[in-house]
Every structure is written in C-alpha cells, then in structure tokens.
Amino acid sequence: MNSFPKLAVLLCLFTFLSTNSQVYNPYYDGIVQNVSASNLLDDLETLVDFGVKEPGSSEIEDAKDWIIQRYQSLGYTAIETQDFNVSGQTTSNIIITKTGSVYPNTFLIIDGHYDTINGPGANDNGSGTVLILELARLLKDVDTEYSIKFIHFSGEEEGLIGSDYYVTHTVNPQNLDIKLVLNIDEVGGVAGMNNNTIVCERDEDSPPSSNNAPSAQATQEMANCFGLYSNLQTQISNAYASDYIPFENNGEVITGLYEANESPYPHSPNDIIENMDPEYVFEVTKGALGSALHFAVAREPLGVSENSFASTIVFYPNPSNGKFTIDLNSFPEENIELTVFDVLGKIVYKTTLKNENNTLDLSFLQAGIYEGVFKNGENLVTKKIVLN
C-alpha cells in the first residue's frame, strides 16, 4: 500500500461522525472476510429449535442459557444478566462487555432482541441475534479504541420493555457514556426474493431533536461501510418500533438495520428458516461488522518495522501546557512528517521533523486530547497528545 491511502485510512479511524465518506481499510476487510455462513446458520438452527421464546417461558430461559454459553465459549468473561418483569413474568436482558483500549468508559452498543411471539422467530429476531454473536466472535481479539456492549434484550415484543428497563436502570443511573447504539432487528430477508438491499435507519423524531443530525451522520457512515464490505445496496429510512427507541428518547445517538423486503411471517409459526434467506443474513453480517470496526475504531497491530520506528520517537512531557520536546533516537534517512488531528479528525497542525532534537509548540490549541501521526515512508505511528 502506498503512503497516501494509508494516511487516509488513519484519518478515517480518527474521525467520529464527522465525514460522509469512509475509506476502504484492508485490515477491516480481512476481518470481514472471516464471517462464517455456516456459523450463522448453525446458531440460527439452534436458536429456532428452542421454540417460542416468550418472557417467563422455559424456552426463553433455555435460549438465554445458550446465548451465555456461546459467549463463554468465545472467551468473554464480562457477562451480566438483568432481570425484570413482563406481565408478572421474570425475564432477562443479557449484557456482554468488551473493553476498549483508549476510551474504556465510552461504549458502542450493538443490540437486538432474542424474545419471540407466536412462533420460533427465525427472522424476528433470530437473524439479529446470530448476527450479533458472529460480530462478537470476530471482534473478541481485535483492539478497539472504544468499548463495545453486545446486548440481547428480552421483552421487545411486549413493547420494548427490556430496552426501556436498561435505559432507566443502567444508562441513566450510571450516566453511561454511549457513543452510538446500533440496533439489529429482522434482517433475514424473504426466501425466493432478490434480497439485495438493507435498510439503514436513522433518528427522525423530535423531541429530542439534538440527536437527529449525529444519527443521520452515523447512519450514512454505516451505509458507506456496507458499500465497502458487503455486496448489498442501502436505503435510508426512519427508526421506529424497536429497541433503539428508548435510547433515542433518552437523547442517545442511534442507528439500525432492517430488511428491505419485509417478511410477512414474523409473529407467526411460519417465521422459520425456510422462509428467509440465510445468504442475505451473511451479507448483512459483513456490512454490520465493517460498520462496527469503523465505529469502535479498530486498531491494526503494528508490524516489526512500525514497532522499530515507534521506538525511535520520544515525546515529552505529555500531558503538557502546549510545549513539547520530540527526540529521535536514530534519525531516519527520510524526514518524519508530523500531523496533529483534533477529536473530529480535523488537521490542526502539520510539520516536518528534520533534526534529532525538536521542539513543538501547540499552545495555540485549546486544552484537550489530540492525535499525533508520525509518518516516515510506509511507517505510521500514532501518539495521544494531551494539552492541559
């Protein structure tokens, strides 16, 4: 890869909901290509075999236990259940947390409901449930800047009760810092139809209206990711009647996925695998995984040459009032370019390091966290810059 696309990818990673375009990232694509159609189908068959999963039933309890065991088998340990009542019956949300390396207390929430009504729910919402499980499998050992919560809600079919309970009893009391909520609901398509489009849903409601613009931005970014990492077309529509709504009403930024060919079978005994399109679920999973990598800001492990380059750069003091020293332990043949980005991905400073000992004056910038990108030929190294 030449230097320009590599820097462009890095800029994409540092941007949070600030640009309409995403850049193809071969590291992301390498992860996306590991999505397994057989895993998705095997998990879906198991989930459907539990039967009608209504709150309080033995079927939903069996499904809950199986979902927990699946996460345990993937190596997750931060697994919680949250009990609540639906029409006098006890049921549970399932919350799994993957901790980010840079912003551990800020969360990308990827959610979907696992309860069903009047049928086994292969599409509504077995499709979303197994998609989330596959994302969790492939993201388990990926370094992401932001933390991720995979949440399986119950009580959705009775009126979004589980997600509303989570917002009321977890999000608000803990003042949870949520970057984005990505809701997955009914993404199975219809057997025998040309399922070539996914609906990307955004917040168009008010009040509150303050989260509408960032929701539209995130939704467009997700649509762009589907163009990069799946073969599906996208359609933008409004969010409604699913588990992102309590978050939306709480002022959080939301987006969602829903099938374009709407199945006539949900909420009936005919919501079975034979009436949906598993290949469509496979493609939706690829696009959703590319989106998750983008939103959580996945970081590619440094290669040997990049680690060697990183060891040559000594940057201090950090934090600082704006005056920094940059020492280069062994000055390379090519000059080192330093580009400083703010949290929105905007370039705020750029210079070339031509000496072994350099001074950097960023005192003209506001206090905050910035990203410094050191570039030398094909090598890129990033360092957090903190201004007091």
Sequence and secondary structure as in RCSB ss.txt:
>XXXX:A:sequence
MNSFPKLAVLLCLFTFLSTNSQVYNPYYDGIVQNVSASNLLDDLETLVDFGVKEPGSSEIEDAKDWIIQRYQSLG
YTAIETQDFNVSGQTTSNIIITKTGSVYPNTFLIIDGHYDTINGPGANDNGSGTVLILELARLLKDVDTEYSIKF
IHFSGEEEGLIGSDYYVTHTVNPQNLDIKLVLNIDEVGGVAGMNNNTIVCERDEDSPPSSNNAPSAQATQEMANC
FGLYSNLQTQISNAYASDYIPFENNGEVITGLYEANESPYPHSPNDIIENMDPEYVFEVTKGALGSALHFAVARE
PLGVSENSFASTIVFYPNPSNGKFTIDLNSFPEENIELTVFDVLGKIVYKTTLKNENNTLDLSFLQAGIYEGVFK
NGENLVTKKIVLN
>XXXX:A:secstr
  HHHHHHHHHHHH SS  S     HHHHHHHTT  HHHHHHHHHHHHHT    TTSHHHHHHHHHHHHHHHHHT
   EEEEEEEETTEEEEEEEEEE  SSEEEEEEEEEEE   SSS  IIIIIIHHHHHHHHHHHHTTS BSEEEEE
EEES STTTSHHHHHHIIIIITTTT EEEEEEEE      TTS   EEEEEE    SS TTHHHHHHHHHHHHHH
HHHHSS EEEEEE  SSTTHHHHHTT  EEEEEESS  S TTSTT SGGGS HHHHHHHHHHHHHHHHHHHTB  
   HHHHHHHHTEEEESSSBSSEEEEEESS  SS EEEEEE TTS EEEEEEE SSEEEEE TTS SEEEEEEEE
ETTEEEEEEEEE 
